[in-house]
């Protein structure tokens, strides 16, 4: 699931990343063009994500895919959709191989320390987050819904193992760490990597940012490990 705050982005913007992960992990990647805000507000993107995953679980074998080895993944809001889809899959009794989360949004409000530290002057700051939130989920009372803020889910146990890749200089880094901690406390296997000195969105910058290439390698290693290929 591509990033873009459920407002921008597409399978085209993330095609290079998907192709690189497919090559490194020796797997198929299914990239989802879910509907975007403001035309389609919360919880539409989450519905589309779950519908796509459900369809794949039921029909992937016809595409030559191993439906017993499906992992979900995404960056930023796409990471949120992946985390929420993993919780849905747990609730439906559909086991997933893993969840690959690049700097996901997991909380309801911008109230962590990293949101204060990195509020201005970066690719993603307070004003930009405010704008995107207003496009996708303008009703503030809805922001405590775990389908928007998966950290607030009542139960994180028995979800698929997780790999989280976070950017150090990112308003979302603290909530990413908090989500990793919540999964660990619930008994879920978690690998957490925090890449120093980089900002939100860095995994898209493989041509200019060495940390992006390293993160790709780490993510692919996690996928291969879940599939017994490491």
Helices and strands as residue ranges (DSSP letters): H 15-25, H 44-59, G 60-63, G 67-69, E 71-75, H 77-92, E 98-102, H 113-117, H 126-136, G 140-144, G 150-152, E 162-169, H 173-185, E 190-199, G 202-204, H 210-226
